[in-house]
Amino acid sequence: MIQMDQLKKSYGSQDLFDGVGFKINSRERIGLVGRNGHGKTTLLRILSGEEMPDEGQILMPKNYRIGYVSQHLSFSGGSILDEVASGLPAEEKDAVWKAEKILAGLGFSEQDMASPPDVFSGGFQIRVHLARVIVSEPDLLLLDEPTNYLDITSIRWMERFLSSWPRELVLITHDRSFMDKVVTHVVGIHRKRIRKVAGDTEKYYIQMAQEEEVYEKTRVNDEKRRREMEQFIRRFRAKARLAGMVQSRVKALDKMEKKDKLENIKDLEFSFPYLPYKGKYTLQASGISFAYEQHLPLIQNFSLTLSAGERVCIVGKNGKGKTTLLQLLAQITEPAEGKITLNPGIEAGIYEQTHISRLHPERSVEEEIQAAHGDCERQTARNICGAMMFEGDQALKPIRILSGGEKSRVMLGRLLIKPHNLLFLDEPTNHLDMNSCDALLEAIDAFEGSVVMVTHNEMFLHALADRLVVFKENGPVVFNGSYGEFLENEGWDEEKEEQGSMGKSSAVSSAGAGTEKNTPSRKDLRKMRSEIIQQKSLLLKPKEKKMNLLEKDIEISEEKLQGLTREMQDLALTGDGLKMAALAKEIGLLQSKIDTLYGTLEEETLAYETIKADFDLKIDNLDGCTV
């Protein structure tokens, strides 16, 4: 177990987090979420020992080992086997067989192990880096954006591998679907604080929204109560017989903690403007072929007809030609053979990964968006800057100082200047944080035109794809169905080859996973599920009953308080001091009771959500078991 207490970290005048802490318990797999620039990578570097907090401490067991897979890969040279063996503990430097065993489990042949890492794709380089960390036998595995530059088959392999990790894990990724399949808990950095929730990202964000709603309601009630007390003090300060009541309210006001109004955090929120189109089809590609080298064709005799409003996603391994096909369809690149036709009335918009490097480094965000279209007025560009979260002076920042995520938002902003009815998108989620990915998904889903998109993000594939272009060993083929139907009917060839092989189990067991456990039968699983549901019901029903009673009690008490307040206002006109004093005491007791009820309700709600998340996770884990 690792305990973080009262951590504080700042860069200059910017506080990332202040006085935060949380625990990592045995075998927990934690997803770390938060907006770009809020300190996720910094927290990982603090955990790894590469950075120190300004204040606070991290407590961990003696001889507890930490392995860190950062975003930036670097290799010392030599072969893959040499690279991985360099991660062996000092006392086991000669145990090269451990490195060989792990590499075999990760899909490397003996020939691969003798090759240098640089000749492999990004997906296999990530596996090499992982293997180097795993042979060090870490108790805690830290991963910062491990899916960057991975193709879809590598991402799916990584999901299976990490889901079987036998010790502790902390993971940062912008891919919500990937995180939800791997983690047992979510830790979020939000408003410079840290919150840990059992379950997936959806449960985390729902709970955060509920907590902020409760906070804001409590703040509003406190402000209302403060105003009433201040009004009472002003009205009756001069009346000698009410001096005691006035003084008690003055003291109460001094003791009241003033809750600050929550700062409004802007989310990325936009839509792609649509140019109406009445035709049936938007694009026809007939018999197209292309090769960078004549003897190595990437695409041969490929045809596709795109209907109006249809969404086609291009998927497959890296280096197979997905981006090239997108450029051919968008008429950026000419095919060696065949013909591509955009129908009359089609206005296409293009988002390319390579275009980010073409942004002018000395232009401001506003100038770069204006430059996308000669007729763009400055106010229009300003409005787009605001939609892309570059408000006020942020729109004047030069491109050269922007992060990768900010540059991606500039590229998206350039697509908003004029309406389109066909969009070509090449890996649009790269560099965006999780919230921005959600906004992009909503914008694409709401767009009425046609979309052709290259993506490895399975959440986007499941939500958007009407059809697929799948790159296989012999080139691209069209699959007429959704991504879910593709997985069910065809699936990935690499995963079929992995079945029955060592796969993930070899790598995990070689890292010290411990003894195997027999897989329970379906009957046992049903029984276990029934027991969990029964336990969940036994714990949650009393909570639900108590919460309903509290809500009813609050409603009755607030109605009574309103009546007493009106009565006090009427008595203030008659000047009946004795009755006012008695009534004021009654109001004070009732307000105190309401405050206590709200506090209890908040505690019960949080306890209810925590218990529910724990049991839902247990049920999800059982449902994921296979016999």
N, C-alpha and C positions, 0 to 999 in steps of 0.2 A: 504494500500500500504506500502511496505517496500523498503527502499532505502539504498543500500550499497555503501559507498564512500571510495575510496583510501585504500582498505584493503590490508594489507601485512601480510604474515605469513611464518616463516622459522623454520626449525628444524636444529640447528647447522649451517653448511655451506650450507645446501640445502634450496633454496628458492622454496616454493610451488607456491605462486603468489605474485605479487608486484604491488601496485597501481591500483587494480582492483575494479570494481563496476558494479552493475546492479540493476534494479527495479523488484519487484514482484507486479504486479497490481492485482486488484480485480478479483477473480475467475479464475486466471491463474493456470494451472497445468503444472509444469515445470519438465522436465527430465534433470538431471545433468549427463553429460558424460565427459569422460577423461580417460587416461590410469591409470592402477594400480599405486598407489604411487604419483599421481599428485595432491592430495588434495581434492578429492570429499567428503570423510567422514569428513575431517577436516573442510571444509566449512559448512557442515551440523551441526557439533558440535558448530561452531561459531554462526550460526543462532539460535541454541537452547539455547545458553548461557552457554554451558558446557565448552567451550574454549573461550579465548579472542584473538583477532587479535593483532599482534605486533604493527600495526599502522592502522589508519582509524576508521570509525564509521558506526554504523547501526542505521538508523532512522526508527521508527515504531510508529503507533498511540498509544495513551495512553490506557492502559488496554487491549492491543492486546495479545491474548493468543496463545502459541505455543505448539503443541504436537509432541513428537519425538518418533518414533518407530525405535530403533536401530537394528543392526544385532544380538546382543546378548540378548537373552530372559532370564529374571529372574523373579521368582515369590516369593512372601512373605509367601506363605503357605495358608492353609485353603481352602475354596471352590472357584470355579470359580466366583460365585456371589460376595463373599467377595473380591476377587482379583479385579474385575471390579469396584465394589463400592468404592474401595480405591482411584480411580481416580476422584471421584466427587469433585467439588469445596468445599472449607471449609464451605461456607454458605449453602451448600445443602447436607451435609453428611447424612441426614436422608431420602433423596429422592432415596431410593434403587430401587423404581419402575422404575426409569430411566435406571438403569443398567439392570434390568430384561427385559425391553422393547427392548433395544439394543441387548442383548444376544439372545432374541427370533428372532429378525430380522436377526441375523447372523447364525441362524440354530441350536441353543442350546435348548434342552428340559428342563423342570423343574428338571428332574433327573440329566441331565448333569450339570446344574448350581450348584447342591449340591455336585458335585464330585470335587476332587482336579485337578488342571491343568496338573500336571505331568503325569496323566494316559492317556492323549490324544495325538494324533499324532502331528507332527510339524506344519501341516496345521491348525489344530484347536487351537494350542497354539498361533500361529500368530494372529488368530481371537480374542483370549482372550486379547492379548496385545493391539490389535487395539481397542477393545471395551473399555479397560481401558483408552486409550488415548481419544477416542471419547466422553466418558461421561464428560470429563473435558471441552468439548465444545470449542476446539481450533479454532482459526481463521486461523492458518497455520498448516498444517499437514506435518511433515517431515518423510520420510521413507527411510531407508538404507537397500538395498537388501531384500525387503519384500518377494521375491519369494524363498529365500534360504530354502531348505528342504521342500518346498511345492510340493505336487503331482500335476498332470496336472489339475484335477478337481478344486483343491483349487486355482491354478493360474488363471484359467478361472473365478472363482468366484471373485477373487481379481480384475481382469480386470473390471468386470461389476461394482463392488462396487466403485472403484476409479474413473471410468469414470463418475459417478454420484455425486462425491464429490462436495458440493455446495460452498466451499470457496477456499482458496489458498492451493496449494500442491507443494512440492518439493520431487522428487523421484530419487533414485539411483538404477539402476539395470543393470546387464550384459545382460539381455534378451531384445534384440532389438525389437522383435515382441511385447512383453508385453508393453514396453515403448511407442512404436508408437501408440498402441491402447488407451493409457491413456492420454498422454500429449497434451497440446495445444502449448507449446513452448519448445525449447531445449536450455539449457545453457551449454556451453562447457568450460572446463579448458584446454588450449592449449598454449604451450610456455609461461607459467606463466601468461597468460592473460585470460580474460573471455569474451566470445562472446555469445550473446543471439539472437536466430533466431526463428521466428514464424513458426510452422509446426513440422514435425517429424524429426527423426534422418537423414534420407536420405537428406532432404533439408538442414539440418545443415552441413553435411559433404560436400555436393556439394558446398555450399556457401563458406565454409572455403577453399576448394581447389581453387575456383575462386579467392578469395581474395589473397591467397598466390601466385597464378599465376600472378595477376596484380602487386603485390608487387615486385616479382622477375623481371618482365619485366621493371618496373620503375627503379629498382636498376641497372639493366644492362644498361639501357639508360643513367642513371646518371653517371655510371662509364665510359661509352663511352664519354660522354660530358666532364667529368673531365679530361680524358686522352687527349682529343683534346685541351682543354684549357691549360693544362700543357705543351703540345707540342708547342703550340703557344707562351707561355711565354718563353720557353727555346730558341726557334728559333729567337725571335725578341726582347729579353730583351736588347740587346746591341744597337739596332737601336733607335736613339734619336727621330726620327719623329714618331715612333710607341709607345713611352713611355706611352702616355695616354691610348692606347688600352691595353697595357700590364698590366698597373696598375689596370685598371677596371676588368681585368680577375683575377688578384691576389685577389682583394676584393671579387669578385664573388665566387672564390674558398673558401675563408675563411668563407663565409656565407652558402655555400652548406652543407647540412646535409648529412653525410655519412651513407648510409643504410648498415647494416651488412647483409652478406649473410645468408639466413635461414639455420639453422643447420639441417642436414639430420637426421630425426627421423626414426629409423629402425622399420619396421613392421615385425610381425611374418609371415614368408613365407616359406612353406615347402610342400612336397608331400610325400605320402606313397609309398615306392618302391614296384612295383608289380612283382610277380613271375608268368610267363605265365602258364596258365592252359587250356587244350583243352577239358576237360570233360564237360558234360552237367549239372551235379549236384555236389555240394560240400559237402552237409551234409544231412543225413536222421535221423530223430528221430521218433521212432515207439513206441507208447503206453507207454510213460514214466510217472511215478508217483513218488512223493516225499513228505515226511512230516517230520518235526522236532519232532512232537509228533503224535503218531499213530492215535489218535482220531481226529486230526486236519490236514487233508491232505491239502497241499498247491496246489499241481498239481496232477491231476488224468487223466490217459489215454490220454496224449497229444501227438500229432504227427505233424511233420513238415518236408517238403522236401524243401531244399534251392537250388535254381538254381545258376549257375555260373553268377556272376555279379549282382545278385539280392540284394536289400537292404530291410531288414525287421526291423522294429522298434517295440520295446516292450513298451507298455504304460499301465497306470492304476494307481490306488490309492496306496499310500505308505503302506508297510507292507503286500502286497498281494502276493509277491514272484517273482517280476520282476528280481531282481539281482540273485536270486536262479536259475531261469530258464536259465539266461545267463550262469551261472557257470556250470549248467548241460550240456547245448549245447556245451560249450567250453571244456567239459570233465575235469573240475576242481573238480566237485562234482559228485559222483556216484548216479544214480537214484535207488530208491527202487525196481522199476519194469521197464521193457522196455529196449530199446536198442538205443544207439546213435552211428552213424558211420560217420567218416570223410573219404571221398573217397581218394584213392591213389593219391599222388601228391599235396595234400593240405598242405599248411604251414600256420598255424593260428597264428595271433598276438592278444594279449589280453591287454586291458586297463581296470583296475578295480579301483573303488573308494578306496577299502581297501588297495590296493598296495601302496598308497601314505604313509600310516603309516608304511609300511615296508621298505621304503627308509632308508639307513644307515645314521644316523645323522652326523657322523664324516667324511664321504666320501665327496669329492668335487663333483661338478656337473659332471666334466669330468670323474672322477673315477666311479661314479654311472652309467653313460651311458656305459662305457667300461664293467662294471660288468654284464650288461644285456646279453652279448655274449662273451664267452671266447676268440674267435678269433678276436675281434675288435681291430684294430690298433689305436694307440693314435691319429694319424692325422685324422682318420675317426671320432673318438669321438669328436675331436676339431671342425671338420666341422659341425657335428650335433649340438654341443653347439652353434656355430655361428648361425645356422638356427633357433635355439630355443631362440635367443636373449641373449645368454651368451657369449659375445665376449671378447677376451683378458683375462684379469685377472678375469672377471666375471665367467669364467669357473672353477676357482679355489675356488669359494665360497663354504663353507661347507653347506651341506643340512640343518643342524639345524637352520641356520639363514634365510632360504628362506621363502617367503610368500606362502600362499596357491596357488596362481596363478603360481608362479615360480616352485613350486613342481609339479604342473600339467604339466607344459611345460617339465620338466625333464622326467616325465612318458611318454609323447608323444615322446620325443627324443629317448627313449629306443625302441620304435616301428620302428624307422627309420634305425636301424643298418643293418637289413637284409630284403630282399623282402618277402612279404606275398601275398597270394591270398584269404585270409579270415580274417576279422577283427571282434573281439568281443569288443564292446565299452560300458562301463557302466557309464552313466552320464558324458561324457567327457567335457561338457561345465562348470561344477562346478569350481568355483574360477577363471575362465578366464575372462579377461575384454572383452568389446564389440569388439574391433579390433581383438583380438586373436580368439574370437568365429567366426568372419567372415572368418579368415584364415583357421580355422579348417573345417568350412563348405565347403570352396573351395577345401581343400585337400581331404575330403571324397567324394565330388562330382566328383573329377578327378580320384579317385581310380578305377581301372578296375575290381577289385575283388569283392567278396561278402562281405556284411556288416550286422552284427546283432548288434543293438544298443538299449540300454535303454536310453530314454531321455524324459524330460518334456518340452523341448523347441519347441514351435509350429513352429517357423521359420524353424528349422531343419526337423521337421515332414513334413511340406508342401513341402520343397525343395527336400527331399531325399527319403521318404518312398515309396517303390513299394507295399509292403503289411504291415499289422500290426498284432501283437499279442496283443490282448486287454484283460487285466485282469478284469473280472467282478466278481460278487458276488460268482459265482460257479466255478471260476478258469479261466485259459487262453483259449481264442478262437481265431482262425485265421480269420482275415478279409481280403478278397482278393480284395484289392483296395487301393487307396491313402488315406491320412489323410483327405483331403477335401471331398472325397466320403464317408468316414466314418461319418463325421460330418453331411453331407447332408442326408444320408440314415438311420443312426442309432443314432448317438450322444451319449452323456453321460447320464446315468440313473439319476444321481444326479441333472442335469439341468432340466430334465423332471419333477422331483419331485418339483423343485423350482418354476416352472411356476404356476402362480395363487396364490402362497403363498406370504408372506410379503417380503421375499428375501431382496434384497438390498434396496428397497424403505423404509422399516421400519427403518433400521439402519440410513439411511441418513436423513429421515425426523425427527427422534428422536434427531438427532444431530443439528436440527435447520435449516433444508433445506429451510424452508419458504413455502409459499402457492404453490399448484400444478398448473400447467398450462395445458390447454387443448391441446391434441395432434393435430397438424394441419392435414387436409385431404390431400389426394394425389394431388388433384387439387391445393390446397394452396402451397404444397411443390414444385410442378412444376413451379408455378408462382414465388415463392420466388427464386427458382434456376435460372429461366430465368432472373429475375431482377439482381441477383448477377453477372451472366455472362455478362449482359449488362453493369453494373457498372465497372466490371473488364476490359472489352474491352475499355470503354471510358477513363479509366485512363492509361491503358498500351499502347494503340496504339500511342498516342503522344510521349510516352517515347521511343517506338521502333523506331519511325520516327527520333527522335532527336539523338538516339544512332547511327543509320545508317548514318546520316549526319555527326556526329562527326568522325566516323570511316573513312568515305570517305575523310573528310577534313584532318585528320591525315595522311592518305596515300598520298594525293597530296602534303601536306607540307613536308613530309619526303623525297619524290622524289625530290622536289625543293631544299631541304637542301643538299642532296647529290650532286646535280649539282653545287650549290654555293661553296661547300667545294672543289670540283675538280677545280673549277675556281680559288679559293684562292690559291690552291697549284701551279697552273700554273703561277699566278701573282707573287708568292714568288720567282720564278726563274728569272723573268724579273726585279723585284725590283721596280715596279711602286707603290710608297707609297700612292699616292692619291686614286687610284682605290682600293688598298687593304683596306684603311681605310673605304671607302664607303661600300665595300663589307663586311667587318667585322661587320659593324653596321647592315647591312641587315641580315647577318647570326645570329647575336645576337637577333634581333627582331623575326626572324623566329623560333629560338630555344625556345624563351620565349613563343611564340604562341603555339608551339607543346606541351610544358610542361603544359600549361593551358588547352589545349584540352584533354590531358591524364587525368588530374585531374578531369575535368568536366565529362569525360566518366566514370571514376571510381565511381563518386558520382551518376551518372544516373543509372549505372549498379546495384549498391547496392540498390538504391531506387526502381528500377524495380523488383528486386528479392524479396524485402520485401513486396511490394504491391501484387505481384503474390502469395507469400506464404500465406498472409492473406486471399486472396480470395479463394485459393485452399482449405484452412482449412475450410472456411465457407461452401464451396460446399461439402467437405467430411462429415462435420457434418450433413448437410441436407440429403445427400445420406444414412447416417446411421440411419435416423429417420424411425420409423415404425408407421403405422397407427393403 
